[in-house]
Amino acid sequence: MLKRLAEKIEERSAVISVFGLGHVGLPLSRAFARAGFRVIGVDVNEAVVRRAELEHGLETTTDGEKATRISDFIIICVPTPLDENSQPQLTHLINAAETISKALSEEKFIILESTVYPGATEEILIPILEKTGLKAGLDFGLAYSPNRIDPGNRDWPLEKIPKVVAGINDECREIAMELYRSIINAELVGVSSIKTAEAVKLVENIFRWINIALVNELSIILSNMGVDAFEVIDAAKTKPFGFLAHYPGIGVGGSCIPVAPFYFQFKAEKLGLRSRFIELAAEINRAMPAHALAVIRRSLREHGRDLSGAVVAILGLAYKGDTSTTSNSPAVELAKLLAENGAKIKAYDPYVSEVEIDGHKLRSEGSIEECIADADCLVVATAHSLFKRLDLEMVKRLMRLPLIVDGRGVINPSACVDKGLRCVRVGGRDSSDGLLSQCA
Ligand SMILES: NC(=O)c1ccc[n+]([C@@H]2O[C@H](COP(=O)([O-])OP(=O)(O)OC[C@H]3O[C@@H](n4cnc5c(N)ncnc54)[C@H](O)[C@@H]3O)[C@@H](O)[C@H]2O)c1
């Protein structure tokens, strides 16, 4: 079986189905199509399927069973979020596996790319596939390869990111690596077990989760010491080894960094263990929107204005710069807190048309100008490139009060001073008088 699959990869005659055409599945499908394979994009959402077909020229379907039947490789990229109790929600994975199992036959090869806890592929995916009577590693191939894309990061497209691959056995790992070799121009890192590859992804995300929490906490303490955390970090990162820069901000969002640590924690708890680091980081990171609220409230008060009734213009709703994703976005959480505290909020995000906050729609204004006109405070909540080039003269002209609270460290404080604006960085310096943003 595996020899024949290797030949099909070599000849580009292998047919590849990708389940889930989201942030991960869409670029992956396009990469395989560019490499010369016939790719079938599968999604349960009609609109997603239509868009992938119209905008990206992909062959797509909502019929996963049919796609599986005609495919050699089936790659699963469905969401693995948390439920309301921060527990893994694997229903999308289970549904995809059930669909695939209906058309599974010998000589097909299944690869999971979704983020899961160590052991999930073997405990959740394989039993569903083996209900067919076929055996993973013998009758059909099976591998796990975590996805590492960084949406919005133009320097590191999928093709340039080294890829970690594990198989249910050595042969399966080699075939999966052969397949990825056709699209990845970077190192392929084979690891000894699927569990190991599952853990690699979680550890990468946990590392960021904890380091961001660390700088968030240190930045507040440093500002009370009269020290600007941004200046400290920028100087510290000149050390050529042993330090990796992370920056404070209004919080951590998206479907990876605030989620993956709890997949790890779930499995740890099953073993009677827990990571205290993950819990502490959650406490700190989740409190950052409330900290930003306190900075805004205090800054407004210093201009003689109460938060209640003040007009606050929020630039950015997405969780991350130059992306449109709002899942777990701290910008949305901050908007919610501002509204709850009586502020009149307006928002502008070039990538997001609207978000829902407590059953109410918050619509993006048509432009930065419309958003900030007559505002008492401008809050930069997302590091979109457009906001890094903010026209400060226009800001000064249009706003009622000359106050910027920069939640992403993207506005140059001295340029603000030149234009007669005050810029308070969350976790950093206050441009007006050198006082630092001191909030507990
Ligand atoms: N977004 C990222 O930056 C990123 C990076 C690395 C890894 N991941 C991981 O990759 C996985 C996918 O994430 P994403 O961001 O692409 O999710 P997404 O929400 O952007 O897209 C997932 C797609 O899967 C579809 N889907 C759901 N159930 C399905 C089913 N049974 N069959 C077919 N399609 C189905 C959804 O309709 C959706 O279009 C998750 O495990 C995530 O944690 C995400």
The ligand as a Tripos MOL2 file, in Angstrom:
@<TRIPOS>MOLECULE
LIG
   44    48     1     0     0
SMALL
NO_CHARGES

@<TRIPOS>ATOM
      1 N1         -5.8560   29.6230   13.0530 N.am      1 LIG1
      2 C1         -4.5950   29.3850   13.3140 C.2       1 LIG1
      3 O1         -3.7910   30.2920   13.3130 O.2       1 LIG1
      4 C2         -4.1160   27.9900   13.5960 C.ar      1 LIG1
      5 C3         -2.7290   27.7500   13.5530 C.ar      1 LIG1
      6 C4         -2.2830   26.4720   13.7960 C.ar      1 LIG1
      7 C5         -3.1780   25.4560   14.1430 C.ar      1 LIG1
      8 N2         -4.5140   25.7220   14.2150 N.ar      1 LIG1
      9 C6         -5.4090   24.6070   14.5410 C.3       1 LIG1
     10 O2         -5.9180   24.0940   13.3160 O.3       1 LIG1
     11 C7         -7.2600   23.6510   13.4810 C.3       1 LIG1
     12 C8         -8.1730   24.3860   12.5210 C.3       1 LIG1
     13 O3         -8.1860   25.7440   12.8850 O.3       1 LIG1
     14 P1         -8.6720   26.9150   11.9070 P.3       1 LIG1
     15 O4         -8.1930   28.1650   12.5150 O.co2     1 LIG1
     16 O5         -8.3290   26.6040   10.4950 O.co2     1 LIG1
     17 O6        -10.2530   26.8080   12.1060 O.3       1 LIG1
     18 P2        -11.3420   27.6370   11.2940 P.3       1 LIG1
     19 O7        -12.4630   27.8260   12.2230 O.co2     1 LIG1
     20 O8        -10.7120   28.8100   10.6150 O.co2     1 LIG1
     21 O9        -11.7740   26.6450   10.1250 O.3       1 LIG1
     22 C9        -12.2140   25.3570   10.3390 C.3       1 LIG1
     23 C10       -13.1940   24.9580    9.2340 C.3       1 LIG1
     24 O10       -13.5810   23.6020    9.4800 O.3       1 LIG1
     25 C11       -14.9470   23.4700    9.0920 C.3       1 LIG1
     26 N3        -15.4970   22.2540    9.6920 N.ar      1 LIG1
     27 C12       -16.0160   22.0530   10.9340 C.ar      1 LIG1
     28 N4        -16.4190   20.7860   11.0790 N.ar      1 LIG1
     29 C13       -16.1560   20.1570    9.9110 C.ar      1 LIG1
     30 C14       -16.3540   18.8230    9.4360 C.ar      1 LIG1
     31 N5        -16.8840   17.8780   10.2240 N.pl3     1 LIG1
     32 N6        -16.0100   18.5390    8.1690 N.ar      1 LIG1
     33 C15       -15.4690   19.4690    7.3590 C.ar      1 LIG1
     34 N7        -15.2490   20.7570    7.7510 N.ar      1 LIG1
     35 C16       -15.5850   21.0790    9.0070 C.ar      1 LIG1
     36 C17       -15.5690   24.7680    9.5650 C.3       1 LIG1
     37 O11       -16.8090   25.0060    8.8990 O.3       1 LIG1
     38 C18       -14.4860   25.7800    9.2200 C.3       1 LIG1
     39 O12       -14.6670   26.3480    7.9390 O.3       1 LIG1
     40 C19        -7.5820   23.8520   14.9550 C.3       1 LIG1
     41 O13        -7.2610   22.6880   15.6630 O.3       1 LIG1
     42 C20        -6.6420   24.9710   15.3500 C.3       1 LIG1
     43 O14        -6.3600   24.9660   16.7380 O.3       1 LIG1
     44 C21        -4.9980   26.9630   13.9350 C.ar      1 LIG1
@<TRIPOS>BOND
     1     1     2 1
     2     2     3 2
     3     2     4 1
     4     4     5 ar
     5     4    44 ar
     6     5     6 ar
     7     6     7 ar
     8     7     8 ar
     9     8     9 1
    10     8    44 ar
    11     9    10 1
    12     9    42 1
    13    10    11 1
    14    11    12 1
    15    11    40 1
    16    12    13 1
    17    13    14 1
    18    14    15 2
    19    14    16 1
    20    14    17 1
    21    17    18 1
    22    18    19 2
    23    18    20 1
    24    18    21 1
    25    21    22 1
    26    22    23 1
    27    23    24 1
    28    23    38 1
    29    24    25 1
    30    25    26 1
    31    25    36 1
    32    26    27 ar
    33    26    35 ar
    34    27    28 ar
    35    28    29 ar
    36    29    30 ar
    37    29    35 ar
    38    30    31 1
    39    30    32 ar
    40    32    33 ar
    41    33    34 ar
    42    34    35 ar
    43    36    37 1
    44    36    38 1
    45    38    39 1
    46    40    41 1
    47    40    42 1
    48    42    43 1
@<TRIPOS>SUBSTRUCTURE
     1 LIG1         1 GROUP 0 **** ****
